[in-house]
């Protein structure tokens, strides 16, 4: 049984920052990484010169690195939030006991 009377203003502030600012930024970077990957793959298979193919290969590699870095960021963020007991996006709507 957990006695949960109210959410502290600090936890509510952190929850709002993560939900409204950080999560959309992470989603945007994931989307840009995917688009950059697709752009590199299309260029890799459509160009004729070896120099352009090498540049397209670097686009693909850098987009994969960006994707892996953002995956690590979301994992670390989720781990830290679980340690602090913060559930993002689930603000209590009433005061009382929560079992």
Buried (B, 14 or more C-beta within 10 A) or exposed (E): EEEEEEBEEEBBEBBEEBBEEBBEEBEEBBEBBEEBBEBBBEBBEEBEEEEEBEBBBEBBEBBBEBBEEBEEBBEEBEEEBEEEEBEBEEEEEEEEEEE
